[in-house]
């Protein structure tokens, strides 16, 4: 997921660029580990590699919204017994939820009600 996040945020990138971004976010990652991971992700159809230049450029083949949607569905199923309302109650009661985020949630709920 970390590799995909870097590519989704920054667009097609070299292994070196992804590696440097990962090292900014976490403890030191070994370059060869990043390279191998991205090669395996390519083999599994998660990334594509442009080899037309000296530097290989990797791009995600997976769409961010679909991957995150699938992960969210699995999370809600496993942690909240499939209940979106239980997830929302946990989010609303969380100290990390800012006033601005609560406002956005209220606006989204109002829009959803209006559209139904």
N, C-alpha and C positions, 0 to 999 in steps of 0.2 A: 504494500500500500504506500509506503514512503516513496518508493521510486515513482509510482504512478502519480502521487501528489505533486512531486517536483515537475514531472512532465506536463501534467494538466495545467499547472500554474505558469510554467515558463515556456511551454511549447517544445517542439523538437530540439533535442539537446545531445551533446556528446556524453560519453561515460564520465569523463573528467568533470564536466559541469555538474552532472547529477551527484557524483561522488563528493564534490566540494560542498554542494547544498546539504547533502546528508550529514556531513561533518559539522556544518553550522548548527544543525538541529539536535544532534545526538553526540554520544561519546564517539571517539575516533573509530572510523570504519576503515578497513583495509581496502585499498583500491582494487586489488584482485578479487575481493569478495563482491564489490559492487559490479565489476565487470562480469563475473561469473553469474551473478544473480540476473543481470540484464540479458545475458546470453540465454539463460534458461527461460526467462520470461518471453524471449523471442521464439524459442523452440515451442513453447506452450501456446503461442498465438496471442499473447498479451501485448507484445510490442512488435513494431516493424523496424527494420534497420535499413537506412539509405547508405549504400556502399559506393555511391558514384564519386565521392571525393576521398581524399586521403583520410579524413576523419569520418568515422561512421557516426551517423546521426540517428538516434532512436526516437520513435514517436509511439504514443499509446494507441493500441487498436481498440481498447475498451473505452466505452463512453462513461465519463465521470458520473453522470446522473443515474445511469443504469446500475453501475457497480455500487454506488452509495445506497441506492434504493433497495437493491438485493440485500446488502449488509444490514440496512435498517430493518427490513422485513424479518430477517433471521434474528436480529437483536430483540425486536418486539416479541416475536414468537417465543424465544427462549427466556427472556428476562421478565416479560410482562404478560405471559400466557396469551399472546396475540392481541392484547387490549391496547389500542392506541390511546384511549382515555386514561388508562393507568400510567402510560408513558408521559402524557401531558401533565398529569397531576404531579408526577415526580419532577418534571422539569419546572413546573410553576413553583414548587416548594423548595427548589434548589437555590442555595445562596449565590451561585454563580450566575443566575439569570438576572440580567440588568433590567432597569426600568425601560430602557429603549427596546430591549428584546421582548419584554412583556407587551409593550405598545404594538410592536410588529405582529405578535401572536394574536392580539385582539383584533387588529385590522384584518389579518388573514381569516380569522374565524368569522368576522362580520361579512367579509367578501364571500366566503363559502356559503354562509346562510342565505345571502342575497341571491347567489347564483342557483340555489336549489329551488 
